Amino acid sequence: MLLDTHCHLDAPEFDADRQAVIQRALEAGVAGIVIPAVEVANFSAVRHWAHQVAGGAYALGIHPLYVPRATEHDLHQLEHAVVQALDDPRFVGLGEIGLDFFVPELCTDAMRARQEHFYERQLGIARRYALPVLLHVRKSHDRLLKYLRAGARTGGIAHAFNGSFQQARAFIEQGFALGFGGTVTFERSLQIRRLAVQLPLDALVLETDAPDIAPSWVGGPGMPPGRNEPAQVAAIARVVADLRGLALPDLLAATTRTACTVLPRLAACIR
């Protein structure tokens, strides 16, 4: 079974042709799409689209890029929304949450502290309700791990993983799978391609992060990056299978099993 474990299907980039995007994903064999929120304002949208797509699922959270405009009230709204969603079979966890130490304006001391506050508070919500998390991990692996080790394990997915082998092992030890998407399709992405080969198969899941992180063939040589979409996870899967020397059905069976292990509520969405 082919799953896209991270796709921002509600993003405005899809407003003009979202139904066609969904249809192309179905035609590509995508049986499940996990749609994470980024802020309180799009909670209803991710919930809506998860219920409109065969195999749709959603997560609720405040993305680190949206922390600068988030408030303490948003954290209260998040917890209220999580409690309300617990009876929804399409709801699978907290996300997208985490830390981003790549964007310059998020890297001041004050903004790092603010990000960590929101991350810690959201981890607390996940722990209170025994929910996994979808983690944004850009340039922030070790700091994220510090907070994960400080309390009960949540598990989940380290989305768009781009760290070292040692950091990968540390996330796996915390019950996380690692998300591989468009970046693995670039021949120059040597470290990520090595990880896709060397890590245990049961530590990998597939994703697109659509409309972002398009694979190498989208846009073409010398062209600006194109829009990614969930149908692309099919070709991404073939790249990972080829890198590992696996038959595609074996890769899909393993990555689906792993996704349902780290996001236990997902299995009911994709039957």
C-alpha positions in Angstrom: 0.0 0.0 0.0 1.3 3.5 -0.9 1.0 6.2 1.6 1.9 9.9 1.7 2.6 10.5 5.4 3.0 14.3 5.1 1.1 16.4 2.6 -0.3 20.0 3.1 -3.3 19.3 0.9 -5.1 22.4 2.2 -2.4 24.7 1.1 -3.4 27.6 -1.2 -1.2 26.3 -4.0 -3.9 23.6 -4.5 -6.9 26.0 -4.5 -7.2 26.1 -8.3 -7.1 22.3 -8.9 -7.3 20.4 -5.6 -9.8 17.8 -6.9 -7.6 17.1 -9.9 -4.6 16.7 -7.5 -6.6 14.2 -5.4 -7.7 12.3 -8.5 -4.1 12.1 -9.8 -3.0 10.7 -6.4 -5.7 8.0 -6.5 -4.7 7.1 -10.1 -1.1 6.8 -8.9 -2.2 4.3 -6.3 -1.9 6.5 -3.2 -4.1 4.8 -0.6 -3.6 7.3 2.3 -2.6 10.9 2.8 -1.8 12.5 6.2 -2.6 16.2 6.3 -0.9 18.1 9.1 -2.0 21.5 10.3 0.3 24.5 10.7 -1.7 26.9 12.9 -5.1 27.2 14.6 -6.5 29.0 11.5 -6.2 25.9 9.3 -7.4 23.2 11.8 -10.9 23.1 10.2 -9.4 22.9 6.7 -7.1 19.9 7.4 -10.0 18.1 9.1 -12.3 18.9 6.1 -9.9 17.6 3.5 -9.0 14.5 5.5 -12.7 13.6 5.4 -12.9 14.3 1.6 -10.1 12.0 0.5 -10.1 8.2 0.5 -7.6 7.2 3.1 -7.4 10.8 4.4 -6.1 11.5 7.9 -5.0 14.7 9.7 -2.9 16.0 12.6 -3.3 19.2 14.6 -0.5 21.5 15.7 1.4 24.8 15.4 4.3 24.7 13.0 7.5 26.4 14.1 7.3 28.8 11.1 4.0 30.0 12.5 5.2 30.4 16.1 6.0 34.1 15.7 2.3 34.9 15.2 0.9 32.3 17.6 -0.3 33.1 21.1 -0.8 31.3 24.4 -4.5 31.2 23.6 -3.6 29.2 20.4 -2.1 26.5 22.7 -5.3 26.4 24.6 -7.3 26.2 21.4 -5.0 23.4 20.2 -5.7 21.3 23.2 -9.4 21.9 23.0 -9.3 20.9 19.3 -7.3 17.7 20.2 -9.9 16.7 22.8 -12.7 17.3 20.4 -10.9 15.2 17.7 -10.2 12.2 19.8 -13.4 10.6 18.7 -12.7 11.3 15.0 -11.2 8.2 13.3 -9.4 10.5 10.8 -7.4 12.2 13.5 -3.9 10.6 14.0 -1.8 12.9 16.2 -0.1 16.3 16.9 1.6 18.0 13.9 3.2 19.6 12.4 5.3 20.7 15.4 9.0 21.1 16.1 11.8 23.5 15.8 13.4 25.3 12.8 16.9 26.6 13.2 17.5 27.3 9.5 15.3 30.4 8.8 17.4 33.3 10.0 14.6 35.3 11.6 13.8 32.2 13.7 17.3 31.9 15.0 17.6 34.8 17.4 17.9 33.9 21.0 14.5 35.2 21.8 12.8 33.4 18.9 14.6 30.1 19.6 13.3 30.3 23.2 9.8 31.0 21.9 10.0 28.1 19.5 11.1 25.8 22.3 8.3 27.0 24.5 5.7 26.1 21.9 7.4 22.8 21.1 7.5 21.8 24.8 3.9 22.8 25.4 2.7 20.8 22.4 4.8 17.8 23.4 3.0 18.0 26.7 -0.4 17.9 25.0 0.7 14.8 23.0 1.8 13.1 26.1 -1.4 13.9 28.0 -3.5 12.2 25.4 -1.0 9.5 24.4 -0.7 10.8 20.8 2.3 10.6 18.4 3.8 13.7 16.8 4.8 14.8 13.3 8.1 16.6 13.8 9.6 19.5 11.8 13.4 18.9 12.3 15.2 21.4 10.2 18.7 22.0 11.7 17.3 21.2 15.1 17.7 17.5 15.7 19.7 17.5 18.9 17.5 20.1 20.6 14.3 18.2 19.6 15.8 15.1 21.1 16.6 16.8 24.4 12.9 17.4 24.9 11.8 14.0 23.7 14.2 12.3 26.2 12.8 14.4 29.1 9.4 12.8 29.3 7.2 9.9 28.2 7.8 8.6 24.7 5.4 9.8 22.1 6.8 8.3 18.9 5.8 9.6 15.5 7.6 10.7 12.4 10.6 12.9 12.0 9.4 14.5 8.8 11.8 15.4 6.0 14.7 13.9 7.9 18.0 15.4 7.1 20.3 14.7 10.0 23.2 12.4 10.7 23.2 8.6 11.0 23.7 9.0 14.8 20.8 11.4 15.0 18.6 9.1 13.0 19.4 6.3 15.4 18.5 8.5 18.4 15.0 9.3 16.9 14.5 5.6 16.2 15.3 4.9 19.8 12.6 7.4 20.8 10.0 5.4 18.7 10.1 7.6 15.6 10.1 6.7 11.9 12.0 8.9 9.5 10.2 10.6 6.6 11.9 10.4 3.1 10.5 12.5 0.2 11.6 14.5 -2.8 15.1 15.3 -1.5 16.1 11.6 -1.8 15.6 11.8 -5.5 18.5 14.2 -6.1 21.8 12.5 -6.8 23.7 15.2 -5.0 21.8 14.5 -1.7 24.4 12.0 -0.8 23.8 11.9 3.0 20.1 11.4 2.7 20.5 8.7 0.0 23.0 6.9 2.2 20.5 7.0 5.1 17.7 5.7 2.9 19.9 2.7 2.2 21.7 2.1 5.5 18.9 2.6 8.0 16.7 -0.3 9.0 13.8 -0.7 6.6 11.3 -0.6 9.4 12.5 3.0 10.3 11.4 4.5 6.9 8.2 6.1 5.8 7.4 7.9 2.5 6.1 11.4 2.1 5.9 14.4 -0.2 5.5 17.5 1.9 3.5 18.8 -1.0 3.4 21.4 -2.3 7.0 21.8 -1.1 10.2 19.6 -1.6 9.4 18.6 -5.1 11.4 15.6 -6.5 14.2 16.1 -9.0 12.1 15.7 -12.1 9.6 18.4 -11.2 10.5 21.7 -12.9 13.3 20.4 -15.1 16.9 21.4 -15.5 17.5 25.1 -15.1 13.9 25.7 -14.1 12.6 27.0 -10.8 11.3 24.3 -8.5 7.8 23.2 -9.4 4.8 22.4 -7.2 4.9 19.0 -5.5 1.8 16.9 -5.1 0.8 13.6 -3.4 0.9 11.6 -6.6 4.7 12.1 -6.7 5.1 9.7 -3.7 4.7 6.8 -6.2 7.9 7.7 -8.1 9.7 8.7 -4.9 8.9 5.1 -3.6 10.5 3.7 -6.7 13.6 5.7 -6.2 13.9 4.5 -2.6 13.2 0.9 -3.6 15.9 1.1 -6.3 18.5 2.6 -3.9 17.9 -0.3 -1.5 17.7 -3.0 -4.2 14.2 -3.9 -3.1 11.1 -4.9 -5.1 8.6 -2.0 -4.9 5.9 -4.1 -3.3 8.3 -5.1 -0.5 9.1 -1.4 0.2 5.5 -0.4 0.2 4.5 -3.2 2.5 7.3 -2.2 4.9 6.7 1.5 4.9 3.0 1.1 5.3 3.5 -1.2 8.2 5.9 1.3 9.8 3.5 4.3 9.3 0.7 2.4 11.0 3.0 1.4 13.8 4.2 5.0 14.6 0.7 6.5 13.9 -1.5 3.8 15.3 -4.8 5.5 14.4 -3.8 5.6 10.8 -4.6 2.0 10.1 -8.3 2.6 10.5 -8.2 5.4 7.9 -6.7 3.3 5.1 -8.6 0.1 5.2 
